[in-house]
């Protein structure tokens, strides 16, 4: 069995610094794809998570799909589709 090391939690002060830093970066970013990638990365760091995924809604297909997934490779990202009635 592989060893799993849980990320150490960050303090409230560190979270606040990350949020302020993130806010500054987003003010300078106009590309929506880059902004979504930045949001995913910052949330991952703030929460101390291994992965993060941003899901978007495909209204025509009635599905949620993973658009940005840190910690997953491309084939796994393409497989992240769920009917909106199913949930994640």
N, C-alpha and C positions, 0 to 999 in steps of 0.2 A: 504494500500500500504506500503511495507517495506521501511525503510529508507536506503538510499545509501550514503555512505560517500566516496567521491573521495579521493584517496591517495594524500598526499601533495607532490608537485614536489620536486625533489632533485636538488641541485645546481650542476654546472659544476664541481666544486672541488670534491664533493661527488661522482659524476659519474666517474671521473678520478681515485679516490681511489678505487672504486669498480672494475674498469677495471684492475688496476694494481694487486689488490688482486686476482681477477679471473685468470689473466694470471699466477700468481705464482701457484695457485691451479691446473690449467690444466697441467702445466709442470710435475706435480707429478702423474697425473692420466693416467693410461694405459687402463682402461676398457672403451670401447666405450659407453656402456649403462650409466655408471656413468658420463662420460663426457657430454653426451647429456642431462642428468638430470641437471647437473651443469650449462650448457649453458642456459637451460630453466629457471632455478631459477634466475640466474644473470640478464638475459634480463628482466625478470619480475620485478626485483627490480630496475634496471636502468631506465626502462620506467615508473615505478610506476603503473604497470598494475595489475589487479586482477587475471588474468590467463595468461598462455602462453602455446603454443603447438608447438612441432616440428613435421612437416610433412615429411614423407619419400615417395619416389616414388616406387611403385610396378610396375616395367616395364612390367611384364607378364600380369597383369590384367589391366594395363593402368590407375592406380588409385593412388591418393595421400591418405595416411592414417596417422592418428595421432598416433605417437609412444610414445611421452611423453607429458602429458598434466597436468600441475599444476592447481589445482582448479577444476578438473573434477574427478568423480569416474570412476571405471573400465568399467561399462556398457556404459557410455557415450563415453569413449575413443574408445571402440570397434566400436561404431556407426560412428566415424569420418572417412568416406571413401568417396572420391569424384572422379569422372572421371577426368582425366587430362584436358579434353576439357571443363569441366564445370567451374573450378576455385573454389575458396573458398567463 
